[in-house]
Amino acid sequence: MSRIRTEYADKILLECTENNQTLEAEILDYRPAHMITCSVNRQVKVYLRYNSADKNYAGSVGSLEFKSTGPETTEIKQGR
């Protein structure tokens, strides 16, 4: 019997909607289709919530708003 295991990348790309810049952030906590907590340059913590209508994650820090599609997924088939 084979099982499929899903692994997620450690980093995501954040797109700032205010100035159209793209930043790379490290994932601190991730729950698929619920939320992402990530760190930008190990200085700023960004909390993103899942938006089921757009199928992406959105959040804000200060006056900047960020969006992300989430981390890259890798499916690994386990078994013989």
mmJSON file of the N, C-alpha and C atoms, coordinates in Angstrom:
{"data_MODEL":{"atom_site":{
"group_PDB":["ATOM","ATOM","ATOM","ATOM","ATOM","ATOM","ATOM","ATOM","ATOM","ATOM","ATOM","ATOM","ATOM","ATOM","ATOM","ATOM","ATOM","ATOM","ATOM","ATOM","ATOM","ATOM","ATOM","ATOM","ATOM","ATOM","ATOM","ATOM","ATOM","ATOM","ATOM","ATOM","ATOM","ATOM","ATOM","ATOM","ATOM","ATOM","ATOM","ATOM","ATOM","ATOM","ATOM","ATOM","ATOM","ATOM","ATOM","ATOM","ATOM","ATOM","ATOM","ATOM","ATOM","ATOM","ATOM","ATOM","ATOM","ATOM","ATOM","ATOM","ATOM","ATOM","ATOM","ATOM","ATOM","ATOM","ATOM","ATOM","ATOM","ATOM","ATOM","ATOM","ATOM","ATOM","ATOM","ATOM","ATOM","ATOM","ATOM","ATOM","ATOM","ATOM","ATOM","ATOM","ATOM","ATOM","ATOM","ATOM","ATOM","ATOM","ATOM","ATOM","ATOM","ATOM","ATOM","ATOM","ATOM","ATOM","ATOM","ATOM","ATOM","ATOM","ATOM","ATOM","ATOM","ATOM","ATOM","ATOM","ATOM","ATOM","ATOM","ATOM","ATOM","ATOM","ATOM","ATOM","ATOM","ATOM","ATOM","ATOM","ATOM","ATOM","ATOM","ATOM","ATOM","ATOM","ATOM","ATOM","ATOM","ATOM","ATOM","ATOM","ATOM","ATOM","ATOM","ATOM","ATOM","ATOM","ATOM","ATOM","ATOM","ATOM","ATOM","ATOM","ATOM","ATOM","ATOM","ATOM","ATOM","ATOM","ATOM","ATOM","ATOM","ATOM","ATOM","ATOM","ATOM","ATOM","ATOM","ATOM","ATOM","ATOM","ATOM","ATOM","ATOM","ATOM","ATOM","ATOM","ATOM","ATOM","ATOM","ATOM","ATOM","ATOM","ATOM","ATOM","ATOM","ATOM","ATOM","ATOM","ATOM","ATOM","ATOM","ATOM","ATOM","ATOM","ATOM","ATOM","ATOM","ATOM","ATOM","ATOM","ATOM","ATOM","ATOM","ATOM","ATOM","ATOM","ATOM","ATOM","ATOM","ATOM","ATOM","ATOM","ATOM","ATOM","ATOM","ATOM","ATOM","ATOM","ATOM","ATOM","ATOM","ATOM","ATOM","ATOM","ATOM","ATOM","ATOM","ATOM","ATOM","ATOM","ATOM","ATOM","ATOM","ATOM","ATOM","ATOM","ATOM","ATOM","ATOM","ATOM","ATOM","ATOM","ATOM","ATOM","ATOM","ATOM","ATOM","ATOM"],
"id":[1,2,3,4,5,6,7,8,9,10,11,12,13,14,15,16,17,18,19,20,21,22,23,24,25,26,27,28,29,30,31,32,33,34,35,36,37,38,39,40,41,42,43,44,45,46,47,48,49,50,51,52,53,54,55,56,57,58,59,60,61,62,63,64,65,66,67,68,69,70,71,72,73,74,75,76,77,78,79,80,81,82,83,84,85,86,87,88,89,90,91,92,93,94,95,96,97,98,99,100,101,102,103,104,105,106,107,108,109,110,111,112,113,114,115,116,117,118,119,120,121,122,123,124,125,126,127,128,129,130,131,132,133,134,135,136,137,138,139,140,141,142,143,144,145,146,147,148,149,150,151,152,153,154,155,156,157,158,159,160,161,162,163,164,165,166,167,168,169,170,171,172,173,174,175,176,177,178,179,180,181,182,183,184,185,186,187,188,189,190,191,192,193,194,195,196,197,198,199,200,201,202,203,204,205,206,207,208,209,210,211,212,213,214,215,216,217,218,219,220,221,222,223,224,225,226,227,228,229,230,231,232,233,234,235,236,237,238,239,240],
"type_symbol":["N","C","C","N","C","C","N","C","C","N","C","C","N","C","C","N","C","C","N","C","C","N","C","C","N","C","C","N","C","C","N","C","C","N","C","C","N","C","C","N","C","C","N","C","C","N","C","C","N","C","C","N","C","C","N","C","C","N","C","C","N","C","C","N","C","C","N","C","C","N","C","C","N","C","C","N","C","C","N","C","C","N","C","C","N","C","C","N","C","C","N","C","C","N","C","C","N","C","C","N","C","C","N","C","C","N","C","C","N","C","C","N","C","C","N","C","C","N","C","C","N","C","C","N","C","C","N","C","C","N","C","C","N","C","C","N","C","C","N","C","C","N","C","C","N","C","C","N","C","C","N","C","C","N","C","C","N","C","C","N","C","C","N","C","C","N","C","C","N","C","C","N","C","C","N","C","C","N","C","C","N","C","C","N","C","C","N","C","C","N","C","C","N","C","C","N","C","C","N","C","C","N","C","C","N","C","C","N","C","C","N","C","C","N","C","C","N","C","C","N","C","C","N","C","C","N","C","C","N","C","C","N","C","C","N","C","C","N","C","C"],
"label_atom_id":["N","CA","C","N","CA","C","N","CA","C","N","CA","C","N","CA","C","N","CA","C","N","CA","C","N","CA","C","N","CA","C","N","CA","C","N","CA","C","N","CA","C","N","CA","C","N","CA","C","N","CA","C","N","CA","C","N","CA","C","N","CA","C","N","CA","C","N","CA","C","N","CA","C","N","CA","C","N","CA","C","N","CA","C","N","CA","C","N","CA","C","N","CA","C","N","CA","C","N","CA","C","N","CA","C","N","CA","C","N","CA","C","N","CA","C","N","CA","C","N","CA","C","N","CA","C","N","CA","C","N","CA","C","N","CA","C","N","CA","C","N","CA","C","N","CA","C","N","CA","C","N","CA","C","N","CA","C","N","CA","C","N","CA","C","N","CA","C","N","CA","C","N","CA","C","N","CA","C","N","CA","C","N","CA","C","N","CA","C","N","CA","C","N","CA","C","N","CA","C","N","CA","C","N","CA","C","N","CA","C","N","CA","C","N","CA","C","N","CA","C","N","CA","C","N","CA","C","N","CA","C","N","CA","C","N","CA","C","N","CA","C","N","CA","C","N","CA","C","N","CA","C","N","CA","C","N","CA","C","N","CA","C","N","CA","C","N","CA","C","N","CA","C","N","CA","C","N","CA","C"],
"label_alt_id":[null,null,null,null,null,null,null,null,null,null,null,null,null,null,null,null,null,null,null,null,null,null,null,null,null,null,null,null,null,null,null,null,null,null,null,null,null,null,null,null,null,null,null,null,null,null,null,null,null,null,null,null,null,null,null,null,null,null,null,null,null,null,null,null,null,null,null,null,null,null,null,null,null,null,null,null,null,null,null,null,null,null,null,null,null,null,null,null,null,null,null,null,null,null,null,null,null,null,null,null,null,null,null,null,null,null,null,null,null,null,null,null,null,null,null,null,null,null,null,null,null,null,null,null,null,null,null,null,null,null,null,null,null,null,null,null,null,null,null,null,null,null,null,null,null,null,null,null,null,null,null,null,null,null,null,null,null,null,null,null,null,null,null,null,null,null,null,null,null,null,null,null,null,null,null,null,null,null,null,null,null,null,null,null,null,null,null,null,null,null,null,null,null,null,null,null,null,null,null,null,null,null,null,null,null,null,null,null,null,null,null,null,null,null,null,null,null,null,null,null,null,null,null,null,null,null,null,null,null,null,null,null,null,null,null,null,null,null,null,null],
"label_comp_id":["MET","MET","MET","SER","SER","SER","ARG","ARG","ARG","ILE","ILE","ILE","ARG","ARG","ARG","THR","THR","THR","GLU","GLU","GLU","TYR","TYR","TYR","ALA","ALA","ALA","ASP","ASP","ASP","LYS","LYS","LYS","ILE","ILE","ILE","LEU","LEU","LEU","LEU","LEU","LEU","GLU","GLU","GLU","CYS","CYS","CYS","THR","THR","THR","GLU","GLU","GLU","ASN","ASN","ASN","ASN","ASN","ASN","GLN","GLN","GLN","THR","THR","THR","LEU","LEU","LEU","GLU","GLU","GLU","ALA","ALA","ALA","GLU","GLU","GLU","ILE","ILE","ILE","LEU","LEU","LEU","ASP","ASP","ASP","TYR","TYR","TYR","ARG","ARG","ARG","PRO","PRO","PRO","ALA","ALA","ALA","HIS","HIS","HIS","MET","MET","MET","ILE","ILE","ILE","THR","THR","THR","CYS","CYS","CYS","SER","SER","SER","VAL","VAL","VAL","ASN","ASN","ASN","ARG","ARG","ARG","GLN","GLN","GLN","VAL","VAL","VAL","LYS","LYS","LYS","VAL","VAL","VAL","TYR","TYR","TYR","LEU","LEU","LEU","ARG","ARG","ARG","TYR","TYR","TYR","ASN","ASN","ASN","SER","SER","SER","ALA","ALA","ALA","ASP","ASP","ASP","LYS","LYS","LYS","ASN","ASN","ASN","TYR","TYR","TYR","ALA","ALA","ALA","GLY","GLY","GLY","SER","SER","SER","VAL","VAL","VAL","GLY","GLY","GLY","SER","SER","SER","LEU","LEU","LEU","GLU","GLU","GLU","PHE","PHE","PHE","LYS","LYS","LYS","SER","SER","SER","THR","THR","THR","GLY","GLY","GLY","PRO","PRO","PRO","GLU","GLU","GLU","THR","THR","THR","THR","THR","THR","GLU","GLU","GLU","ILE","ILE","ILE","LYS","LYS","LYS","GLN","GLN","GLN","GLY","GLY","GLY","ARG","ARG","ARG"],
"label_asym_id":["A","A","A","A","A","A","A","A","A","A","A","A","A","A","A","A","A","A","A","A","A","A","A","A","A","A","A","A","A","A","A","A","A","A","A","A","A","A","A","A","A","A","A","A","A","A","A","A","A","A","A","A","A","A","A","A","A","A","A","A","A","A","A","A","A","A","A","A","A","A","A","A","A","A","A","A","A","A","A","A","A","A","A","A","A","A","A","A","A","A","A","A","A","A","A","A","A","A","A","A","A","A","A","A","A","A","A","A","A","A","A","A","A","A","A","A","A","A","A","A","A","A","A","A","A","A","A","A","A","A","A","A","A","A","A","A","A","A","A","A","A","A","A","A","A","A","A","A","A","A","A","A","A","A","A","A","A","A","A","A","A","A","A","A","A","A","A","A","A","A","A","A","A","A","A","A","A","A","A","A","A","A","A","A","A","A","A","A","A","A","A","A","A","A","A","A","A","A","A","A","A","A","A","A","A","A","A","A","A","A","A","A","A","A","A","A","A","A","A","A","A","A","A","A","A","A","A","A","A","A","A","A","A","A","A","A","A","A","A","A"],
"label_entity_id":["1","1","1","1","1","1","1","1","1","1","1","1","1","1","1","1","1","1","1","1","1","1","1","1","1","1","1","1","1","1","1","1","1","1","1","1","1","1","1","1","1","1","1","1","1","1","1","1","1","1","1","1","1","1","1","1","1","1","1","1","1","1","1","1","1","1","1","1","1","1","1","1","1","1","1","1","1","1","1","1","1","1","1","1","1","1","1","1","1","1","1","1","1","1","1","1","1","1","1","1","1","1","1","1","1","1","1","1","1","1","1","1","1","1","1","1","1","1","1","1","1","1","1","1","1","1","1","1","1","1","1","1","1","1","1","1","1","1","1","1","1","1","1","1","1","1","1","1","1","1","1","1","1","1","1","1","1","1","1","1","1","1","1","1","1","1","1","1","1","1","1","1","1","1","1","1","1","1","1","1","1","1","1","1","1","1","1","1","1","1","1","1","1","1","1","1","1","1","1","1","1","1","1","1","1","1","1","1","1","1","1","1","1","1","1","1","1","1","1","1","1","1","1","1","1","1","1","1","1","1","1","1","1","1","1","1","1","1","1","1"],
"label_seq_id":[1,1,1,2,2,2,3,3,3,4,4,4,5,5,5,6,6,6,7,7,7,8,8,8,9,9,9,10,10,10,11,11,11,12,12,12,13,13,13,14,14,14,15,15,15,16,16,16,17,17,17,18,18,18,19,19,19,20,20,20,21,21,21,22,22,22,23,23,23,24,24,24,25,25,25,26,26,26,27,27,27,28,28,28,29,29,29,30,30,30,31,31,31,32,32,32,33,33,33,34,34,34,35,35,35,36,36,36,37,37,37,38,38,38,39,39,39,40,40,40,41,41,41,42,42,42,43,43,43,44,44,44,45,45,45,46,46,46,47,47,47,48,48,48,49,49,49,50,50,50,51,51,51,52,52,52,53,53,53,54,54,54,55,55,55,56,56,56,57,57,57,58,58,58,59,59,59,60,60,60,61,61,61,62,62,62,63,63,63,64,64,64,65,65,65,66,66,66,67,67,67,68,68,68,69,69,69,70,70,70,71,71,71,72,72,72,73,73,73,74,74,74,75,75,75,76,76,76,77,77,77,78,78,78,79,79,79,80,80,80],
"pdbx_PDB_ins_code":[null,null,null,null,null,null,null,null,null,null,null,null,null,null,null,null,null,null,null,null,null,null,null,null,null,null,null,null,null,null,null,null,null,null,null,null,null,null,null,null,null,null,null,null,null,null,null,null,null,null,null,null,null,null,null,null,null,null,null,null,null,null,null,null,null,null,null,null,null,null,null,null,null,null,null,null,null,null,null,null,null,null,null,null,null,null,null,null,null,null,null,null,null,null,null,null,null,null,null,null,null,null,null,null,null,null,null,null,null,null,null,null,null,null,null,null,null,null,null,null,null,null,null,null,null,null,null,null,null,null,null,null,null,null,null,null,null,null,null,null,null,null,null,null,null,null,null,null,null,null,null,null,null,null,null,null,null,null,null,null,null,null,null,null,null,null,null,null,null,null,null,null,null,null,null,null,null,null,null,null,null,null,null,null,null,null,null,null,null,null,null,null,null,null,null,null,null,null,null,null,null,null,null,null,null,null,null,null,null,null,null,null,null,null,null,null,null,null,null,null,null,null,null,null,null,null,null,null,null,null,null,null,null,null,null,null,null,null,null,null],
"Cartn_x":[0.846,0.0,0.891,0.673,1.478,0.663,1.392,0.779,1.476,0.78,1.367,1.531,2.773,3.103,3.369,2.87,3.06,4.042,5.07,6.033,5.939,6.228,6.12,7.481,7.703,8.965,9.088,10.327,10.589,10.412,10.362,10.262,9.1,8.567,7.503,7.849,7.152,7.284,6.077,6.347,5.302,5.269,4.093,3.938,3.267,3.939,3.385,2.439,1.176,0.199,0.324,0.996,1.144,2.187,3.338,4.419,4.883,4.158,4.42,5.813,6.387,7.655,7.393,8.334,8.25,9.37,9.016,9.979,9.979,11.123,11.209,11.144,10.323,10.144,10.272,10.751,10.874,9.586,9.113,7.883,8.191,7.435,7.545,6.479,5.258,4.138,3.239,2.782,1.936,0.852,-0.379,-1.513,-2.22,-2.168,-2.742,-4.199,-4.51,-5.847,-6.367,-5.459,-5.885,-5.05,-3.715,-2.878,-1.403,-0.626,0.833,1.385,2.372,3.137,4.549,5.07,6.393,7.2,8.492,9.415,10.152,10.155,10.86,12.184,13.283,14.635,14.887,14.17,14.281,14.045,13.312,13.042,11.556,10.782,9.358,8.536,7.602,6.729,5.439,5.065,3.863,2.899,1.662,0.623,-0.339,-0.49,-1.36,-2.495,-3.693,-4.866,-5.3,-5.864,-6.307,-7.624,-7.692,-8.908,-9.434,-10.512,-11.005,-11.588,-12.031,-12.576,-11.467,-10.297,-9.178,-8.185,-8.306,-7.373,-5.946,-5.782,-4.448,-4.475,-3.308,-3.151,-2.928,-3.528,-3.383,-3.236,-2.428,-2.237,-1.57,-1.472,-0.871,0.008,1.004,1.888,2.018,1.641,1.661,0.702,1.204,0.36,0.572,1.396,1.676,0.83,0.264,-0.542,0.202,0.208,0.934,-0.004,0.353,-0.378,0.622,0.173,1.01,0.129,0.658,-0.073,0.253,1.214,1.593,2.892,3.376,4.642,4.482,5.594,5.576,5.391,4.599,4.352,5.057,5.48,6.098,5.386,4.857,4.189,5.137,5.318,6.248,5.447,5.648,4.96,5.782,5.164,5.844,5.335,6.18,5.808,6.912,6.6,7.613,7.8],
"Cartn_y":[-1.179,0.0,1.242,2.123,3.345,4.538,5.443,6.657,7.844,8.951,10.173,11.162,11.632,12.606,13.949,15.015,16.354,17.123,17.688,18.545,19.947,20.928,22.327,23.007,23.995,24.746,25.585,25.956,26.755,28.25,28.661,30.086,30.333,31.545,31.959,33.326,33.678,35.006,35.84,36.99,37.937,39.075,39.408,40.542,41.68,42.821,44.002,44.69,44.851,45.454,46.973,47.582,49.033,49.533,48.827,49.302,48.255,47.151,46.093,45.483,45.438,44.761,43.321,42.435,41.042,40.742,40.191,39.867,38.37,37.867,36.472,36.416,35.514,35.406,33.955,33.766,32.431,32.076,30.865,30.424,30.004,30.557,30.175,29.153,29.359,28.457,28.434,27.23,27.103,26.069,26.466,25.556,25.704,24.655,24.747,25.217,26.132,26.713,27.345,27.831,28.512,29.766,29.596,30.751,30.454,31.546,31.475,32.574,32.218,33.2,33.147,34.282,34.296,35.489,35.414,36.441,37.027,38.346,39.035,39.551,39.091,39.475,39.226,38.286,37.95,39.154,40.133,41.337,41.613,41.362,41.697,40.424,40.227,39.062,39.443,38.643,38.905,37.731,38.034,37.034,37.126,36.037,36.014,35.026,35.431,34.549,34.13,32.941,32.389,33.011,33.412,33.963,32.924,32.241,31.153,31.639,32.877,33.403,33.591,34.105,34.346,33.192,32.245,31.111,31.574,32.6,33.058,33.546,33.95,34.414,35.923,36.636,38.089,38.534,39.594,40.156,41.507,42.206,43.534,43.75,44.592,45.034,46.543,47.269,48.725,49.179,49.934,50.397,49.581,48.542,47.713,46.447,46.108,44.904,43.905,42.646,41.602,40.499,39.862,38.715,37.635,36.385,35.257,34.09,33.273,32.077,30.895,31.072,30.005,29.345,28.405,27.746,26.716,26.394,25.353,24.004,23.144,21.826,20.751,19.721,18.553,17.326,16.489,15.282,14.104,13.346,12.231,10.947,10.01,8.738,7.797,7.283,6.385,4.959,4.038,2.634,1.86,0.683,-0.161,0.19],
"Cartn_z":[0.0,0.0,0.0,-0.909,-0.982,-0.474,0.144,0.661,0.035,-0.034,-0.565,0.575,0.739,1.782,1.104,1.673,1.12,1.983,1.344,2.036,1.455,2.295,1.898,1.982,1.122,1.116,2.383,2.721,3.92,3.68,2.413,2.08,1.126,1.194,0.281,-0.296,-1.366,-1.961,-1.551,-0.974,-0.585,-1.585,-2.044,-2.964,-2.206,-2.171,-1.518,-2.506,-2.121,-3.033,-3.086,-2.096,-2.06,-3.068,-3.148,-4.021,-5.042,-5.169,-6.154,-6.044,-4.85,-4.63,-4.207,-4.539,-4.14,-3.163,-2.012,-0.964,-0.698,-0.254,0.153,1.67,2.196,3.645,4.081,5.311,5.886,6.633,6.442,7.097,8.525,9.469,10.872,11.241,10.759,11.032,9.815,9.443,8.255,8.494,8.244,8.263,6.917,6.085,4.73,4.751,3.86,3.692,4.983,5.837,7.053,7.324,7.525,7.84,7.61,7.464,7.377,8.288,9.101,9.851,9.298,8.847,8.235,8.731,8.484,8.938,7.737,7.62,6.541,7.102,6.543,6.975,8.463,9.048,10.47,11.381,10.878,11.66,11.812,10.768,10.771,10.629,11.532,11.481,10.756,9.762,8.968,9.149,9.479,9.671,8.49,7.737,6.562,6.79,6.468,6.56,5.164,5.074,3.796,3.366,2.098,1.514,0.527,0.866,0.034,-1.289,-1.364,-2.621,-3.662,-3.226,-4.142,-4.183,-3.252,-3.131,-2.883,-2.051,-1.672,-0.224,0.266,1.638,1.619,2.562,2.623,4.076,4.26,5.584,5.484,6.607,6.578,7.8,7.595,8.667,8.518,9.54,9.435,8.352,7.395,6.297,5.023,5.083,3.909,3.935,2.77,2.646,1.769,2.175,1.463,1.02,-0.113,-0.635,-1.005,-0.931,-1.309,-1.741,-2.623,-3.042,-2.147,-1.236,-0.329,-0.755,0.036,-0.288,-1.4,-2.044,-3.063,-2.38,-2.999,-2.431,-3.241,-2.538,-3.15,-2.615,-3.527,-3.099,-3.282,-2.208,-2.214,-2.015,-2.932,-2.843,-1.976,-0.915,0.0,-0.2,0.038,-0.066,-0.757,-1.129,-1.78,-3.212],
"occupancy":[1.0,1.0,1.0,1.0,1.0,1.0,1.0,1.0,1.0,1.0,1.0,1.0,1.0,1.0,1.0,1.0,1.0,1.0,1.0,1.0,1.0,1.0,1.0,1.0,1.0,1.0,1.0,1.0,1.0,1.0,1.0,1.0,1.0,1.0,1.0,1.0,1.0,1.0,1.0,1.0,1.0,1.0,1.0,1.0,1.0,1.0,1.0,1.0,1.0,1.0,1.0,1.0,1.0,1.0,1.0,1.0,1.0,1.0,1.0,1.0,1.0,1.0,1.0,1.0,1.0,1.0,1.0,1.0,1.0,1.0,1.0,1.0,1.0,1.0,1.0,1.0,1.0,1.0,1.0,1.0,1.0,1.0,1.0,1.0,1.0,1.0,1.0,1.0,1.0,1.0,1.0,1.0,1.0,1.0,1.0,1.0,1.0,1.0,1.0,1.0,1.0,1.0,1.0,1.0,1.0,1.0,1.0,1.0,1.0,1.0,1.0,1.0,1.0,1.0,1.0,1.0,1.0,1.0,1.0,1.0,1.0,1.0,1.0,1.0,1.0,1.0,1.0,1.0,1.0,1.0,1.0,1.0,1.0,1.0,1.0,1.0,1.0,1.0,1.0,1.0,1.0,1.0,1.0,1.0,1.0,1.0,1.0,1.0,1.0,1.0,1.0,1.0,1.0,1.0,1.0,1.0,1.0,1.0,1.0,1.0,1.0,1.0,1.0,1.0,1.0,1.0,1.0,1.0,1.0,1.0,1.0,1.0,1.0,1.0,1.0,1.0,1.0,1.0,1.0,1.0,1.0,1.0,1.0,1.0,1.0,1.0,1.0,1.0,1.0,1.0,1.0,1.0,1.0,1.0,1.0,1.0,1.0,1.0,1.0,1.0,1.0,1.0,1.0,1.0,1.0,1.0,1.0,1.0,1.0,1.0,1.0,1.0,1.0,1.0,1.0,1.0,1.0,1.0,1.0,1.0,1.0,1.0,1.0,1.0,1.0,1.0,1.0,1.0,1.0,1.0,1.0,1.0,1.0,1.0,1.0,1.0,1.0,1.0,1.0,1.0],
"B_iso_or_equiv":[0.0,0.0,0.0,0.0,0.0,0.0,0.0,0.0,0.0,0.0,0.0,0.0,0.0,0.0,0.0,0.0,0.0,0.0,0.0,0.0,0.0,0.0,0.0,0.0,0.0,0.0,0.0,0.0,0.0,0.0,0.0,0.0,0.0,0.0,0.0,0.0,0.0,0.0,0.0,0.0,0.0,0.0,0.0,0.0,0.0,0.0,0.0,0.0,0.0,0.0,0.0,0.0,0.0,0.0,0.0,0.0,0.0,0.0,0.0,0.0,0.0,0.0,0.0,0.0,0.0,0.0,0.0,0.0,0.0,0.0,0.0,0.0,0.0,0.0,0.0,0.0,0.0,0.0,0.0,0.0,0.0,0.0,0.0,0.0,0.0,0.0,0.0,0.0,0.0,0.0,0.0,0.0,0.0,0.0,0.0,0.0,0.0,0.0,0.0,0.0,0.0,0.0,0.0,0.0,0.0,0.0,0.0,0.0,0.0,0.0,0.0,0.0,0.0,0.0,0.0,0.0,0.0,0.0,0.0,0.0,0.0,0.0,0.0,0.0,0.0,0.0,0.0,0.0,0.0,0.0,0.0,0.0,0.0,0.0,0.0,0.0,0.0,0.0,0.0,0.0,0.0,0.0,0.0,0.0,0.0,0.0,0.0,0.0,0.0,0.0,0.0,0.0,0.0,0.0,0.0,0.0,0.0,0.0,0.0,0.0,0.0,0.0,0.0,0.0,0.0,0.0,0.0,0.0,0.0,0.0,0.0,0.0,0.0,0.0,0.0,0.0,0.0,0.0,0.0,0.0,0.0,0.0,0.0,0.0,0.0,0.0,0.0,0.0,0.0,0.0,0.0,0.0,0.0,0.0,0.0,0.0,0.0,0.0,0.0,0.0,0.0,0.0,0.0,0.0,0.0,0.0,0.0,0.0,0.0,0.0,0.0,0.0,0.0,0.0,0.0,0.0,0.0,0.0,0.0,0.0,0.0,0.0,0.0,0.0,0.0,0.0,0.0,0.0,0.0,0.0,0.0,0.0,0.0,0.0,0.0,0.0,0.0,0.0,0.0,0.0],
"pdbx_formal_charge":[null,null,null,null,null,null,null,null,null,null,null,null,null,null,null,null,null,null,null,null,null,null,null,null,null,null,null,null,null,null,null,null,null,null,null,null,null,null,null,null,null,null,null,null,null,null,null,null,null,null,null,null,null,null,null,null,null,null,null,null,null,null,null,null,null,null,null,null,null,null,null,null,null,null,null,null,null,null,null,null,null,null,null,null,null,null,null,null,null,null,null,null,null,null,null,null,null,null,null,null,null,null,null,null,null,null,null,null,null,null,null,null,null,null,null,null,null,null,null,null,null,null,null,null,null,null,null,null,null,null,null,null,null,null,null,null,null,null,null,null,null,null,null,null,null,null,null,null,null,null,null,null,null,null,null,null,null,null,null,null,null,null,null,null,null,null,null,null,null,null,null,null,null,null,null,null,null,null,null,null,null,null,null,null,null,null,null,null,null,null,null,null,null,null,null,null,null,null,null,null,null,null,null,null,null,null,null,null,null,null,null,null,null,null,null,null,null,null,null,null,null,null,null,null,null,null,null,null,null,null,null,null,null,null,null,null,null,null,null,null],
"auth_seq_id":[1,1,1,2,2,2,3,3,3,4,4,4,5,5,5,6,6,6,7,7,7,8,8,8,9,9,9,10,10,10,11,11,11,12,12,12,13,13,13,14,14,14,15,15,15,16,16,16,17,17,17,18,18,18,19,19,19,20,20,20,21,21,21,22,22,22,23,23,23,24,24,24,25,25,25,26,26,26,27,27,27,28,28,28,29,29,29,30,30,30,31,31,31,32,32,32,33,33,33,34,34,34,35,35,35,36,36,36,37,37,37,38,38,38,39,39,39,40,40,40,41,41,41,42,42,42,43,43,43,44,44,44,45,45,45,46,46,46,47,47,47,48,48,48,49,49,49,50,50,50,51,51,51,52,52,52,53,53,53,54,54,54,55,55,55,56,56,56,57,57,57,58,58,58,59,59,59,60,60,60,61,61,61,62,62,62,63,63,63,64,64,64,65,65,65,66,66,66,67,67,67,68,68,68,69,69,69,70,70,70,71,71,71,72,72,72,73,73,73,74,74,74,75,75,75,76,76,76,77,77,77,78,78,78,79,79,79,80,80,80],
"auth_comp_id":["MET","MET","MET","SER","SER","SER","ARG","ARG","ARG","ILE","ILE","ILE","ARG","ARG","ARG","THR","THR","THR","GLU","GLU","GLU","TYR","TYR","TYR","ALA","ALA","ALA","ASP","ASP","ASP","LYS","LYS","LYS","ILE","ILE","ILE","LEU","LEU","LEU","LEU","LEU","LEU","GLU","GLU","GLU","CYS","CYS","CYS","THR","THR","THR","GLU","GLU","GLU","ASN","ASN","ASN","ASN","ASN","ASN","GLN","GLN","GLN","THR","THR","THR","LEU","LEU","LEU","GLU","GLU","GLU","ALA","ALA","ALA","GLU","GLU","GLU","ILE","ILE","ILE","LEU","LEU","LEU","ASP","ASP","ASP","TYR","TYR","TYR","ARG","ARG","ARG","PRO","PRO","PRO","ALA","ALA","ALA","HIS","HIS","HIS","MET","MET","MET","ILE","ILE","ILE","THR","THR","THR","CYS","CYS","CYS","SER","SER","SER","VAL","VAL","VAL","ASN","ASN","ASN","ARG","ARG","ARG","GLN","GLN","GLN","VAL","VAL","VAL","LYS","LYS","LYS","VAL","VAL","VAL","TYR","TYR","TYR","LEU","LEU","LEU","ARG","ARG","ARG","TYR","TYR","TYR","ASN","ASN","ASN","SER","SER","SER","ALA","ALA","ALA","ASP","ASP","ASP","LYS","LYS","LYS","ASN","ASN","ASN","TYR","TYR","TYR","ALA","ALA","ALA","GLY","GLY","GLY","SER","SER","SER","VAL","VAL","VAL","GLY","GLY","GLY","SER","SER","SER","LEU","LEU","LEU","GLU","GLU","GLU","PHE","PHE","PHE","LYS","LYS","LYS","SER","SER","SER","THR","THR","THR","GLY","GLY","GLY","PRO","PRO","PRO","GLU","GLU","GLU","THR","THR","THR","THR","THR","THR","GLU","GLU","GLU","ILE","ILE","ILE","LYS","LYS","LYS","GLN","GLN","GLN","GLY","GLY","GLY","ARG","ARG","ARG"],
"auth_asym_id":["A","A","A","A","A","A","A","A","A","A","A","A","A","A","A","A","A","A","A","A","A","A","A","A","A","A","A","A","A","A","A","A","A","A","A","A","A","A","A","A","A","A","A","A","A","A","A","A","A","A","A","A","A","A","A","A","A","A","A","A","A","A","A","A","A","A","A","A","A","A","A","A","A","A","A","A","A","A","A","A","A","A","A","A","A","A","A","A","A","A","A","A","A","A","A","A","A","A","A","A","A","A","A","A","A","A","A","A","A","A","A","A","A","A","A","A","A","A","A","A","A","A","A","A","A","A","A","A","A","A","A","A","A","A","A","A","A","A","A","A","A","A","A","A","A","A","A","A","A","A","A","A","A","A","A","A","A","A","A","A","A","A","A","A","A","A","A","A","A","A","A","A","A","A","A","A","A","A","A","A","A","A","A","A","A","A","A","A","A","A","A","A","A","A","A","A","A","A","A","A","A","A","A","A","A","A","A","A","A","A","A","A","A","A","A","A","A","A","A","A","A","A","A","A","A","A","A","A","A","A","A","A","A","A","A","A","A","A","A","A"],
"auth_atom_id":["N","CA","C","N","CA","C","N","CA","C","N","CA","C","N","CA","C","N","CA","C","N","CA","C","N","CA","C","N","CA","C","N","CA","C","N","CA","C","N","CA","C","N","CA","C","N","CA","C","N","CA","C","N","CA","C","N","CA","C","N","CA","C","N","CA","C","N","CA","C","N","CA","C","N","CA","C","N","CA","C","N","CA","C","N","CA","C","N","CA","C","N","CA","C","N","CA","C","N","CA","C","N","CA","C","N","CA","C","N","CA","C","N","CA","C","N","CA","C","N","CA","C","N","CA","C","N","CA","C","N","CA","C","N","CA","C","N","CA","C","N","CA","C","N","CA","C","N","CA","C","N","CA","C","N","CA","C","N","CA","C","N","CA","C","N","CA","C","N","CA","C","N","CA","C","N","CA","C","N","CA","C","N","CA","C","N","CA","C","N","CA","C","N","CA","C","N","CA","C","N","CA","C","N","CA","C","N","CA","C","N","CA","C","N","CA","C","N","CA","C","N","CA","C","N","CA","C","N","CA","C","N","CA","C","N","CA","C","N","CA","C","N","CA","C","N","CA","C","N","CA","C","N","CA","C","N","CA","C","N","CA","C","N","CA","C","N","CA","C","N","CA","C","N","CA","C","N","CA","C"],
"pdbx_PDB_model_num":[1,1,1,1,1,1,1,1,1,1,1,1,1,1,1,1,1,1,1,1,1,1,1,1,1,1,1,1,1,1,1,1,1,1,1,1,1,1,1,1,1,1,1,1,1,1,1,1,1,1,1,1,1,1,1,1,1,1,1,1,1,1,1,1,1,1,1,1,1,1,1,1,1,1,1,1,1,1,1,1,1,1,1,1,1,1,1,1,1,1,1,1,1,1,1,1,1,1,1,1,1,1,1,1,1,1,1,1,1,1,1,1,1,1,1,1,1,1,1,1,1,1,1,1,1,1,1,1,1,1,1,1,1,1,1,1,1,1,1,1,1,1,1,1,1,1,1,1,1,1,1,1,1,1,1,1,1,1,1,1,1,1,1,1,1,1,1,1,1,1,1,1,1,1,1,1,1,1,1,1,1,1,1,1,1,1,1,1,1,1,1,1,1,1,1,1,1,1,1,1,1,1,1,1,1,1,1,1,1,1,1,1,1,1,1,1,1,1,1,1,1,1,1,1,1,1,1,1,1,1,1,1,1,1,1,1,1,1,1,1]
}}}
